[in-house]
Every structure is written in C-alpha cells, then in structure tokens.
Amino acid sequence: MKKTLTQISILGASLVPFFATAQAAFVTINNIINQVGTIISRLIPITFALGILFFIYGLAKFIFSAGDPEAHESGRNVMIWGLVALFVMASMYGIIQLASTTLGISNTGTIPIPRYNF
C-alpha cells in the first residue's frame, strides 16, 4: 500500500510541469487544428477538380468507344460514378455550410479557448 502511494505521489509530482504549462499546450493544439483546417480547405477544390476530370474521362471513353458495346458501357459507368462523386462532394459541402450558418460558427480559423474566472 505504501509503495502504491509513493508511486502515485511521484506520478503526480512529475505531472506538475505539464499542468503549469497547460496554456501553452492549448496554443499548440490550436495551431495544429488551424493547420489541419488549412490543408483540408486546400484539398476541397482539388477533389472537385479530380471528380470533374474523372467524369470527363468517362465521357471521352464513352464517346470514343462507340463501336464496342463493352467499352461503351464501361465509359457510361465511369461517368455515372463521376457524377455520384461530384454530387456527394457538393452535398457534403452544402450540409457543412448549412450547419455552420445555422449554428453560428464563423470561418475565421480561430478557436476560442474557454476561460474560467475564479
């Protein structure tokens, strides 16, 4: 029992510097969240462009394989899946914008840290 209490007290004493610099940890977490948000916001137009290119590839495959029914069907399937991908991406973008507008979430990139006054 005494050994367990000693271990707990050593663990608690070793965590004191962590709690003392807790504010600095929140700043680091904010920076990480902002960086991830920046990366995601830059990837969204790229994924839309890839979806459009996928659809155009299917359209070209559909048009240039007019004599081969199997390749014609394959091009049609690529076009359909390209449209489905574009629809899903646009829907998710719209749902996120609707939710952020409804909940009053701004797109400033800063996250307010809750403060407690004792």
Secondary structure, DSSP 8 states (H G I E B T S, - for coil): -HHHHHHHHHHHHHHHHHHHTHHHHHHHHHHHHHHHHHHHHHHHHHHHHHHHHHHHHHHHHHHHTSS-HHHHHHHHHHHHHHHHHHHHHHHHHHHHHHHHHHHT---SS---------
